[in-house]
Amino acid sequence: MATNQRVFSGFQVNRAVLTGGALLTAIGTVLSAAGATMVCVALVTAGRSWVRGLETQPTALAQRALREARVASTAGWEAWRAEHGSPN
């Protein structure tokens, strides 16, 4: 076998088809990105409207849950100390 022999002899690409395929792929990518953007905008808008319509805001719910967790933690700690007689 000669060292300068072409391995892919006869492999020829139809440039018109290749260019058309690349162009259609690019157009599809742009359309897909535009569609995904539109979906995200619609979901964000709907979510913001839903949050505005809530009777209690999410921050107030989170603060209340944190307060309740602290009270429960303190109660548990006090019960453990009472049971085990820890001086701490």
Rosetta constraint file for C-alpha pairs under 8 A:
AtomPair CA 1 CA 5 HARMONIC 7.59 0.50
AtomPair CA 13 CA 18 HARMONIC 7.38 0.50
AtomPair CA 14 CA 18 HARMONIC 6.22 0.50
AtomPair CA 15 CA 19 HARMONIC 5.87 0.50
AtomPair CA 16 CA 20 HARMONIC 6.07 0.50
AtomPair CA 17 CA 21 HARMONIC 6.04 0.50
AtomPair CA 18 CA 22 HARMONIC 6.17 0.50
AtomPair CA 19 CA 23 HARMONIC 6.09 0.50
AtomPair CA 20 CA 24 HARMONIC 6.12 0.50
AtomPair CA 21 CA 25 HARMONIC 6.07 0.50
AtomPair CA 22 CA 26 HARMONIC 6.17 0.50
AtomPair CA 23 CA 27 HARMONIC 6.20 0.50
AtomPair CA 24 CA 28 HARMONIC 6.01 0.50
AtomPair CA 25 CA 29 HARMONIC 6.11 0.50
AtomPair CA 26 CA 30 HARMONIC 6.31 0.50
AtomPair CA 27 CA 31 HARMONIC 6.18 0.50
AtomPair CA 28 CA 32 HARMONIC 5.94 0.50
AtomPair CA 29 CA 33 HARMONIC 6.14 0.50
AtomPair CA 30 CA 34 HARMONIC 6.18 0.50
AtomPair CA 31 CA 35 HARMONIC 6.11 0.50
AtomPair CA 32 CA 36 HARMONIC 6.14 0.50
AtomPair CA 33 CA 37 HARMONIC 6.14 0.50
AtomPair CA 34 CA 38 HARMONIC 6.25 0.50
AtomPair CA 35 CA 39 HARMONIC 6.28 0.50
AtomPair CA 36 CA 40 HARMONIC 6.23 0.50
AtomPair CA 37 CA 41 HARMONIC 6.18 0.50
AtomPair CA 38 CA 42 HARMONIC 6.19 0.50
AtomPair CA 39 CA 43 HARMONIC 6.20 0.50
AtomPair CA 40 CA 44 HARMONIC 6.08 0.50
AtomPair CA 41 CA 45 HARMONIC 6.05 0.50
AtomPair CA 42 CA 46 HARMONIC 6.17 0.50
AtomPair CA 43 CA 47 HARMONIC 6.05 0.50
AtomPair CA 44 CA 48 HARMONIC 6.12 0.50
AtomPair CA 45 CA 49 HARMONIC 6.25 0.50
AtomPair CA 46 CA 50 HARMONIC 6.14 0.50
AtomPair CA 47 CA 51 HARMONIC 6.21 0.50
AtomPair CA 48 CA 52 HARMONIC 6.21 0.50
AtomPair CA 49 CA 53 HARMONIC 6.32 0.50
AtomPair CA 50 CA 54 HARMONIC 6.61 0.50
AtomPair CA 51 CA 57 HARMONIC 7.14 0.50
AtomPair CA 51 CA 58 HARMONIC 7.71 0.50
AtomPair CA 52 CA 57 HARMONIC 7.77 0.50
AtomPair CA 56 CA 60 HARMONIC 6.52 0.50
AtomPair CA 56 CA 61 HARMONIC 6.81 0.50
AtomPair CA 57 CA 61 HARMONIC 6.49 0.50
AtomPair CA 58 CA 62 HARMONIC 6.12 0.50
AtomPair CA 59 CA 63 HARMONIC 6.15 0.50
AtomPair CA 60 CA 64 HARMONIC 6.14 0.50
AtomPair CA 61 CA 65 HARMONIC 6.17 0.50
AtomPair CA 62 CA 66 HARMONIC 6.13 0.50
AtomPair CA 63 CA 67 HARMONIC 6.13 0.50
AtomPair CA 64 CA 68 HARMONIC 6.17 0.50
AtomPair CA 65 CA 69 HARMONIC 6.10 0.50
AtomPair CA 66 CA 70 HARMONIC 6.22 0.50
AtomPair CA 67 CA 71 HARMONIC 6.30 0.50
AtomPair CA 68 CA 72 HARMONIC 6.13 0.50
AtomPair CA 69 CA 73 HARMONIC 6.02 0.50
AtomPair CA 70 CA 74 HARMONIC 6.10 0.50
AtomPair CA 71 CA 75 HARMONIC 6.12 0.50
AtomPair CA 72 CA 76 HARMONIC 6.09 0.50
AtomPair CA 73 CA 77 HARMONIC 6.11 0.50
AtomPair CA 74 CA 78 HARMONIC 6.09 0.50
AtomPair CA 75 CA 79 HARMONIC 6.13 0.50
AtomPair CA 76 CA 80 HARMONIC 6.16 0.50
AtomPair CA 77 CA 81 HARMONIC 6.16 0.50
AtomPair CA 78 CA 82 HARMONIC 6.09 0.50
AtomPair CA 79 CA 83 HARMONIC 6.13 0.50
AtomPair CA 80 CA 84 HARMONIC 6.10 0.50
AtomPair CA 81 CA 85 HARMONIC 5.37 0.50
AtomPair CA 81 CA 86 HARMONIC 5.11 0.50
AtomPair CA 81 CA 87 HARMONIC 7.64 0.50
AtomPair CA 81 CA 88 HARMONIC 7.62 0.50
AtomPair CA 82 CA 86 HARMONIC 7.26 0.50
